[in-house]
């Protein structure tokens, strides 16, 4: 498990680069809003991998105990977010990303409307992903990655 956190960090970096490229290079050319969900999935994976890298690093230093599920490990991360130099607002946005991904995974129906990708759940509740949300999520995920990378280098 030694240096295993670097694998997560490398994966997060690849997902961020792919999401950035799709959002700022590919999307303006093809202008197909269906690509929004792919970009969102890449951002979600980058956030997850960044958090996993931070937690695995702390585990290797024997600062925390790892749990069996990512959700339990995320609770550890959330309780200690200040030690990771993460703000409360960033934690709320990370939780929003996880919530939207849960909606996507259990979605009854998804469709494109105007400049949005819309996720509809069984209760007919709508969750929308648009270009501005994706840009905010990407900025958050890059900041999270940078903070985790800095922590691992310290």
C-alpha positions as CSV (number, residue, x, y, z in Angstrom):
1,X,0.0,0.0,0.0
2,X,3.1,2.2,0.2
3,X,2.7,5.2,-2.1
4,X,-0.7,3.8,-3.3
5,X,-2.1,7.3,-2.9
6,X,0.0,8.3,-5.9
7,X,-2.1,6.1,-8.1
8,X,-5.2,7.9,-7.1
9,X,-3.5,11.3,-7.6
10,X,-2.4,10.3,-11.1
11,X,-5.9,9.1,-11.9
12,X,-7.4,12.3,-10.6
13,X,-4.9,14.3,-12.8
14,X,-5.9,12.3,-15.9
15,X,-9.6,12.8,-15.3
16,X,-9.1,16.5,-14.8
17,X,-7.2,16.9,-18.0
18,X,-9.8,14.9,-19.9
19,X,-12.7,16.9,-18.4
20,X,-10.9,20.2,-19.1
21,X,-10.2,19.3,-22.7
22,X,-13.8,18.2,-23.3
23,X,-15.2,21.3,-21.7
24,X,-13.0,23.9,-23.2
25,X,-11.8,22.4,-26.5
26,X,-14.3,19.7,-27.7
27,X,-17.6,21.1,-26.5
28,X,-17.2,24.5,-28.3
29,X,-16.5,22.7,-31.5
30,X,-19.3,20.0,-31.4
31,X,-21.8,22.0,-29.3
32,X,-23.6,18.9,-28.2
33,X,-25.0,19.1,-24.7
34,X,-25.0,15.3,-24.4
35,X,-21.3,15.6,-23.7
36,X,-22.1,17.4,-20.4
37,X,-22.7,14.1,-18.6
38,X,-19.4,12.7,-19.7
39,X,-17.6,15.8,-18.4
40,X,-19.5,15.6,-15.2
41,X,-18.5,11.9,-14.7
42,X,-14.8,12.8,-15.3
43,X,-15.0,15.6,-12.7
44,X,-16.8,13.3,-10.2
45,X,-14.0,10.7,-10.6
46,X,-11.3,13.3,-10.2
47,X,-12.9,14.6,-7.0
48,X,-13.3,11.0,-5.7
49,X,-9.7,10.1,-6.6
50,X,-8.3,13.3,-5.0
51,X,-10.2,12.5,-1.7
52,X,-9.0,8.9,-1.8
53,X,-5.4,10.0,-2.4
54,X,-5.6,12.4,0.6
55,X,-7.1,9.7,2.9
56,X,-4.8,7.0,1.8
57,X,-1.8,9.3,2.4
58,X,-3.0,10.0,5.9
59,X,-3.6,6.3,6.5
60,X,0.0,5.6,5.4
61,X,1.1,8.0,8.1
62,X,-1.2,6.3,10.6
63,X,-3.2,9.5,11.1
64,X,-6.6,7.9,10.3
65,X,-8.2,4.5,10.0
66,X,-9.6,3.6,6.6
67,X,-13.2,2.4,6.4
68,X,-14.8,-0.3,4.1
69,X,-16.8,2.1,1.9
70,X,-16.0,5.3,0.2
71,X,-19.0,7.0,1.9
72,X,-17.6,6.1,5.3
73,X,-14.2,7.4,4.2
74,X,-15.7,10.6,2.9
75,X,-17.2,11.1,6.3
76,X,-13.7,11.0,7.8
77,X,-12.6,13.5,5.1
78,X,-15.6,15.8,5.8
79,X,-15.0,15.8,9.6
80,X,-11.3,16.7,9.0
81,X,-11.8,19.0,6.0
82,X,-9.9,21.9,7.6
83,X,-6.8,19.9,8.0
84,X,-6.9,19.4,4.3
85,X,-7.1,23.1,3.8
86,X,-10.6,22.7,2.3
87,X,-13.3,25.3,2.9
88,X,-16.8,24.6,4.1
89,X,-18.1,26.0,0.7
90,X,-15.9,23.5,-1.1
91,X,-17.2,20.6,1.0
92,X,-20.8,21.7,0.2
93,X,-19.9,21.7,-3.6
94,X,-18.3,18.3,-3.3
95,X,-21.4,17.0,-1.6
96,X,-23.5,18.5,-4.4
97,X,-21.3,16.7,-7.0
98,X,-21.9,13.4,-5.2
99,X,-25.6,14.0,-4.9
100,X,-25.9,14.7,-8.6
101,X,-23.9,11.6,-9.4
102,X,-26.2,9.5,-7.2
103,X,-29.2,11.0,-9.1
104,X,-27.6,10.2,-12.4
105,X,-26.9,6.6,-11.4
106,X,-30.4,6.0,-10.2
107,X,-32.1,8.1,-12.9
108,X,-35.3,7.1,-14.5
109,X,-34.9,9.5,-17.4
110,X,-32.2,11.8,-18.8
111,X,-32.5,14.3,-21.6
112,X,-31.1,17.4,-23.2
113,X,-33.2,20.6,-23.0
114,X,-31.9,23.9,-24.3
115,X,-28.4,24.4,-22.9
116,X,-28.8,21.8,-20.1
117,X,-28.5,18.1,-19.5
118,X,-31.5,17.1,-17.3
119,X,-31.6,14.2,-14.9
120,X,-35.1,13.1,-13.7
121,X,-35.5,10.7,-10.8
122,X,-38.5,8.4,-10.0
123,X,-40.1,11.2,-8.0
124,X,-40.0,13.5,-11.1
125,X,-37.4,15.7,-9.4
126,X,-35.1,17.4,-11.9
127,X,-31.4,17.9,-11.6
128,X,-29.8,20.1,-14.3
129,X,-26.2,20.3,-15.5
130,X,-25.3,23.3,-17.6
131,X,-22.0,24.8,-18.8
132,X,-21.7,27.2,-15.9
133,X,-22.1,24.4,-13.3
134,X,-19.6,22.3,-15.1
135,X,-17.1,25.1,-15.1
136,X,-17.6,25.7,-11.3
137,X,-17.3,21.9,-10.7
138,X,-14.1,21.8,-12.7
139,X,-12.6,24.8,-10.8
140,X,-13.5,23.1,-7.5
141,X,-12.0,19.8,-8.6
142,X,-8.7,21.4,-9.8
143,X,-8.5,23.3,-6.5
144,X,-9.1,20.2,-4.5
145,X,-6.4,18.3,-6.6
146,X,-3.9,21.1,-6.1
147,X,-4.5,21.1,-2.3
148,X,-4.2,17.4,-2.0
149,X,-1.0,17.3,-4.2
150,X,0.5,20.1,-2.1
151,X,-0.3,18.1,1.1
152,X,1.3,15.0,-0.3
153,X,4.5,16.9,-1.2
154,X,4.8,18.4,2.3
